[in-house]
């Protein structure tokens, strides 16, 4: 078993190299997950997932809309619709 370095400079290098290794594997994992998602889309939908290119202003507006809580009236109406009996449930 290897012991941890005792010299502070060596410790910084050791921690930095461990972080690089960690982020390398995280990046590899996310690329793999993205590849699997794309493969599933091709298999089930017959096409690759669509990519959207937006400007910075459009992106900021999207993020703001996502983070803003919905109107309580809309939420109540949605709950009513979801609790309604489906036409085929007779």
N, C-alpha and C positions, 0 to 999 in steps of 0.2 A: 504494500500500500504506500502511495506517495504522500508525503507530508506537505502541508501548505508552506509557501515561502515565508521567511521571517523578515527579510529586507523589505522596507516599505516601497521602494522603487520596483522591486520584483513583484510585489503584491499588486501594484497598479497594473503592470503589464499582464500579470496572470489573470486578474479580473477582467481587463479589457479584452484579452484573447478569449476568455470564456463567454463574454457577451457577444463577440463576433461569431463564435461557434453557435451560440443559442439563436441569434438572429438569422444565421445561414440556414439552420434547420427549420426555423419558423417560416422563412421565406419559401423554402422548398415545400413545406407542408401546405401553405396556402396556394402555391402554384399547382400542387397535386389536386387539392380540393377543387380549384377552378377548372382544371382539366377534366375531372370526374363530372362536374356539373355540365360542362360543355358536351361531354360524351353522352350523358343522359338525355340532354336536349336533342341531340342528333338522333339518338336511338328512338325516343318516344315521340318527338314532334317532327322529326325529319328535317330539322334545320338547326343552325347554330343560334345561340341567344343573341338578340339584337343589342347593338351598342348605340348609345345616345351620346352625342357630343353637344354640350351646352356651354354657353359663355359663363364667365365668373358671376355676372349679375343674375343670370337665370339659375345657376347653382345655389347662390345665396338665397334666392326667393324660394326654391324648393326646400332647402334646409329649414328656413324660417316657417314654411307652411307645415312641414313635418313636426317641428318642435312645438308649434302652437296647439294648445288643447282645442278639441272640437267644441262646437256650440252645443250646450246641453239639450236644446230643443231637438237638434238633429240626432243626438244620441238616443233620446227617448223615442223619437219616431222610428229609428232603426230597430230598437228593441221591440216596438209594437209589430213592425213588419216581420221580424224574425220569429216572433211568438205566434203569428198567424198560422192557421191550419193550411197546409198545402192542398191544392185542388185534387190531387190523387190520393189523399188520405181520408176518403169517405168510407 
